[in-house]
Amino acid sequence: MNHRLFVGVLALALPGLSSSPKSVKPPKTDQLFQKKLGKDQQMLHALDRLTFGPRPGDVERLKKIGLKKWIDQQLHPERIKENALLEAQLLPLESLRMTPLETVQHYPPPQLIKAIANGKQPLPDDPILRATVERLIARYKARKGLESDTNTADLEPVRPLDEVLDSWELQTLAAGTPDRKRELLEAMPAGKMEAMLIAMPRPQRQQLFNAAPTGVRRSILLLNAPQQVVSYDLLESKLLRAIESNHQLAEELDDFWFNHFNVFYEKGADRFLIPEYERDVIRPNVLGKFRDLLEATAKSPAMLFYLDNFQSVRPDLDANNKNKKVKRGLNENYGRELMELHTLGVNGGYTQQDVTEVARCFTGWTILEPRKGGGFFFNDKLHDKGEKVVLGHVIPAGGGMDDGEKVLDILATHPSTARFISKELAQRFVADNPPGALVEKMAQTFLATGGDIREVMKTMLDSKEFWSQGAYRAKLKTPFEMVASSVRALGADVTDAWALANQVGNLGEPLYRKQEPTGYSNLNSEWVNSAALLNRLNFALQLAKNGVVGVKVDTRRFGNNPEMVAKTLMYRSASPQTRAAINKALLDQKQKTPALVAGLVIGSPDFQRR
Amino acid sequence: MTSRRIFLKSSALAIFGIGAIPGWLSRSVYAGDVYGKRRKKILVAIFQRGAVDGLNMVVPFGEPRYYQLRPSIAIPKPDGTSASAVDLDGFFGLHPSLASLKPMFDARRLAIVDAVGSPDPTRSHFDAQDYMESGTPGLKATSDGWMNRALLKAPGAVSPLRAVSLGSGLSRTLRGGNDAIALNNLNDFQVRDQKSAATFESMYDHSLDTVLHGTGRETFSAVKIMQSIQKQSYTPANGAKYPGGKFGQNLQQIARLIKADVGIEVAFAEVGGWDTHVNEARQLDNNLLDFGQSLAALYQDLGDRMEDVTVVTMSEFGRTVRENGDRGTDHGHANVMFVMGGDVQGGKIYGDWPGLADDSQLYEGRDLNLTTDFRDVLGELVAKHMGNPNLNAVFPGYKNPKFRGVLA
């Protein structure tokens, strides 16, 4: 009986699946999803879709391992040894490994500066951080007018820079090439570096930023605005992992699930809650059980803060309290987005009444001292104890934290959720309009396995639709994929990825900065418009010319034969149109440099597809 | 005689761009619009994303219950102080941060429509924005936006800059069959290496990739025109000062394009930060200041050109009449729209005020009721300002728009 009900629901939810009569010819794209890919195409397709694009040598490596085994490995990232170089590069990004409390202490927000200024918190021990905090306190006091003798001169360093550096060093920093500056900074002992940075006025420090290696850059940020270090570490790690990780599918899924359960970096406390969110909530669950992932997000301070649930309380709490001028109450924001965006989908069959009832169930799910980095905390006193009815399920009166857990159970096992999640995955990995039959197969696996994401992915990767002409090169690259795949294709050496992260923003989708809970669209049409297209072209030329800070590209090894370059960078010939345009350009231009050819290939329409 | 009905149907096709329409037909469809005889009218649409609290934007201070339901966030009645509402008509007043718009209201160039919005009951930002931008409340399948459909099918070549969406993405409002470009920063709108620009242009122009071919064509023809604008530096006229934020800068770019006479017909800009669930007052103070000063600067900067320009503002839905427990407001229903321009019958608040006196006057007992459909306002602008009479095609399924008389 249950099974029948489920099939009925699915048939309703998937128009055109069960109803198309045999006499009607299916549209062209449907036929393409029946057409198989050749062996070589399969290899490329796997690398295009399940990684951030092939690097030189990747196809050969894949052939050696075998497609089936390779996919199995990617589905079990814990069995693949991670790239040691990547791990070494992530090491200096300390905020990635901190608890929110540590993050607040190491990268103090204005509230903490105030507390230290008022003597409620001690000064930090670390010299750079201490200098920062002392200066921020001086600024704070000057603004507050607490100390009348504080003038702006006191905010500047006491020790002049020429006591720290000799004249040659000063000369190099003032007028040296970026490479010379970098050499100087890399060779400088840590103590001297600290003294130098502390002695520098802010604008001069800022000028060093581009040339500096990661460690120095973090120190510069720390001195200027400590919280920016957290953002820096996040961006740096996101790009480095996409480009260098051996766990490529897991990184694709990290991007997918973070975007699905989107939180916004610029919203208050989320500035120090997101590292923990991505590390402990998203990343461990990308191939796990959907129910676990859902619960982890529901309890995460980052989500509780972003969608305001941390301050949603039972409606009667302050309503009749005359002493309370500001009356707290129910906040529906999380309840609504939980159903619309995280589980059922907007047509998943819920009402405004359900939104209110779900919000009531989650009253009391809050954060212990949200602005100081406290963790999840259920406050029974704030919880609405009344009976609730969610999607027809009665949740009896008198419950506590389990009311919310029950809602998560209902939503995580709902056929609408199975279908919504499956469709989103298929849109990301197969095509903008994935065949209904494929989505149905995935949804059935979702329901049969209790929402096992790995199994749903397997169903997709075992399907004929995934390995079909309909899916082959059907997706445009997202801005993130475009940037990462370009660097991978060129086999570039990334010493630091901060400038690359800025490029992702220029292309239209700044990382960690999608304000709306919808996340970025999974659809092609959203990614390429005229402004973003120009930025793609400019990025391609700049990258190939070695013009992106922190990235070293050697295009000489690709030569300047357009056909060869295309085959090396894309593992396939360029389209006749692209080839013709490049050949014409090389006739006209005296400088047929490998960098130019590579830049033109990376910027071509061909390379925008995956 | 060919029936009028069939004729209308054909013109609907013309606007959707389905099939080739013979020149004589497209000419006769717009017989009322004399080409070349008048300067093209320009419509600028502004979207306040996140659902602005219209009740604090245009304050119904004559409504006692407004103060009862918003004990900590209500804007005080006009009393001459800078924290109180700016009186408009003895019942409504502007938020004090919008004081910069009062001169336009007094000059009858700014009209306000109240209790207006989308009839769809959704309180999802995503859906409500989608519906307002597509112009088809309740219909998700609509793939293009109302403003793209509102563009007249022009005889001969059209400017690639006729439809411009400010920001890094092409807004939903402007997506569709007519060419439209997204513009982040006018000065950056180029391939920095001139020679490679030509190569890329040829690649995308000949590409068989339908998505990229289309975008490429729009992009490169716009680049050429933009190059001529980029060569000149820009100083706003009449002492206009745009705020330094993204929104003000985007409006300045719109003014620059309008004054450059490059054939712009419609422009879209957006401004966020209105989803004020918590501590609303401070956010509105800042955001409305930026909003009002940006609009005022545009008006001032355009000077006489404002005669050809109409600016309309909208937001996906209003906010709850009652403040919530966090000195904020939650997702509501009806809202407020501004219409500013040379042919606007301003100095007046349009629409039927549904009242807040008791919950039965409220939508679902909590929100401002809706008495004007946003398509009544936009429809009037499309028909009278843009000269496109074919509202059936611009707002499919919307049968009888009731113009409020906002335009002359």
HADDOCK unambig.tbl for C-alpha pairs under 7 A between the chains (distance, minus, plus):
assign (segid A and resid 326 and name CA) (segid B and resid 325 and name CA) 6.49 0.50 0.50
assign (segid A and resid 326 and name CA) (segid B and resid 327 and name CA) 6.75 0.50 0.50
assign (segid A and resid 327 and name CA) (segid B and resid 325 and name CA) 4.47 0.50 0.50
assign (segid A and resid 327 and name CA) (segid B and resid 326 and name CA) 6.96 0.50 0.50
assign (segid A and resid 328 and name CA) (segid B and resid 324 and name CA) 6.81 0.50 0.50
assign (segid A and resid 328 and name CA) (segid B and resid 325 and name CA) 3.16 0.50 0.50
assign (segid A and resid 328 and name CA) (segid B and resid 326 and name CA) 5.59 0.50 0.50
assign (segid A and resid 329 and name CA) (segid B and resid 324 and name CA) 6.12 0.50 0.50
assign (segid A and resid 329 and name CA) (segid B and resid 325 and name CA) 4.23 0.50 0.50
assign (segid A and resid 508 and name CA) (segid B and resid 168 and name CA) 5.43 0.50 0.50
assign (segid A and resid 508 and name CA) (segid B and resid 169 and name CA) 6.57 0.50 0.50
assign (segid A and resid 529 and name CA) (segid B and resid 169 and name CA) 6.42 0.50 0.50
assign (segid A and resid 529 and name CA) (segid B and resid 170 and name CA) 6.12 0.50 0.50
assign (segid A and resid 529 and name CA) (segid B and resid 181 and name CA) 6.91 0.50 0.50
assign (segid A and resid 529 and name CA) (segid B and resid 182 and name CA) 6.12 0.50 0.50
assign (segid A and resid 529 and name CA) (segid B and resid 215 and name CA) 6.05 0.50 0.50
assign (segid A and resid 530 and name CA) (segid B and resid 181 and name CA) 5.67 0.50 0.50
assign (segid A and resid 530 and name CA) (segid B and resid 182 and name CA) 5.57 0.50 0.50
assign (segid A and resid 530 and name CA) (segid B and resid 215 and name CA) 5.98 0.50 0.50
assign (segid A and resid 530 and name CA) (segid B and resid 216 and name CA) 7.00 0.50 0.50
assign (segid A and resid 530 and name CA) (segid B and resid 218 and name CA) 6.96 0.50 0.50
assign (segid A and resid 530 and name CA) (segid B and resid 219 and name CA) 4.82 0.50 0.50
assign (segid A and resid 531 and name CA) (segid B and resid 168 and name CA) 6.19 0.50 0.50
assign (segid A and resid 531 and name CA) (segid B and resid 182 and name CA) 5.48 0.50 0.50
assign (segid A and resid 531 and name CA) (segid B and resid 183 and name CA) 5.40 0.50 0.50
assign (segid A and resid 531 and name CA) (segid B and resid 184 and name CA) 6.18 0.50 0.50
assign (segid A and resid 531 and name CA) (segid B and resid 189 and name CA) 6.65 0.50 0.50
assign (segid A and resid 532 and name CA) (segid B and resid 168 and name CA) 6.44 0.50 0.50
assign (segid A and resid 534 and name CA) (segid B and resid 190 and name CA) 6.44 0.50 0.50
assign (segid A and resid 534 and name CA) (segid B and resid 191 and name CA) 6.09 0.50 0.50
assign (segid A and resid 537 and name CA) (segid B and resid 191 and name CA) 6.85 0.50 0.50
assign (segid A and resid 538 and name CA) (segid B and resid 191 and name CA) 5.86 0.50 0.50
assign (segid A and resid 538 and name CA) (segid B and resid 192 and name CA) 6.53 0.50 0.50
assign (segid A and resid 577 and name CA) (segid B and resid 203 and name CA) 5.89 0.50 0.50
assign (segid A and resid 577 and name CA) (segid B and resid 206 and name CA) 5.88 0.50 0.50
assign (segid A and resid 577 and name CA) (segid B and resid 207 and name CA) 6.03 0.50 0.50
assign (segid A and resid 578 and name CA) (segid B and resid 203 and name CA) 5.05 0.50 0.50
assign (segid A and resid 581 and name CA) (segid B and resid 199 and name CA) 5.59 0.50 0.50
assign (segid A and resid 581 and name CA) (segid B and resid 202 and name CA) 5.94 0.50 0.50
assign (segid A and resid 581 and name CA) (segid B and resid 203 and name CA) 5.60 0.50 0.50
assign (segid A and resid 582 and name CA) (segid B and resid 199 and name CA) 6.56 0.50 0.50
assign (segid A and resid 585 and name CA) (segid B and resid 199 and name CA) 6.05 0.50 0.50
assign (segid A and resid 604 and name CA) (segid B and resid 203 and name CA) 6.85 0.50 0.50
assign (segid A and resid 605 and name CA) (segid B and resid 204 and name CA) 6.51 0.50 0.50
assign (segid A and resid 605 and name CA) (segid B and resid 212 and name CA) 6.51 0.50 0.50
